[in-house]
Amino acid sequence: MSKLEEVEYMKSIGLESIIGKTHFCHTPVFGLTCGQCNPCKDALNEGMQYRVSTFGRILGFFRKYLYYYPYRIVGRCIRAVLQNKR
């Protein structure tokens, strides 16, 4: 049973209010889904875009590319410099 089939089944038995209360994001941003972690990407790819908030996607993008990404670049530069000195 796919995730979309599970959602349809839950709606058919009257549990649609519970669907919005479930939490699957690994790195939520201010309590919203980030849109960048694997569970969020799975939800986006499987046709469940309504489960990933737009605001959370925007904040997750900025957190990933403005916070984590620069540190990766600096780390790579430091590693390259240290490896060249050997």
VENQUIVEN-V697937 format. One record per backbone hydrogen bond with DSSP energy under -1.0 kcal/mol. CO is the residue of the C=O (numbers start at 1). NH is the residue of the N-H. If there is no record, write none. Layout:
co: [CO:CO]
nh: [NH:NH]
//
This chain:
co: [2:3:4:5:6:7:8:9:10:11:18:29:32:37:38:39:40:41:42:43:48:49:53:54:55:56:57:58:59:60:61:62:63:63:64:68:69:70:71:72:73:74:75:76:77:78:79:80:81]
nh: [6:7:8:9:10:11:12:13:15:14:21:32:29:41:42:43:44:45:46:48:51:52:57:58:59:60:61:62:63:64:65:66:67:68:69:72:73:74:75:76:77:78:79:80:81:82:83:84:85]
//
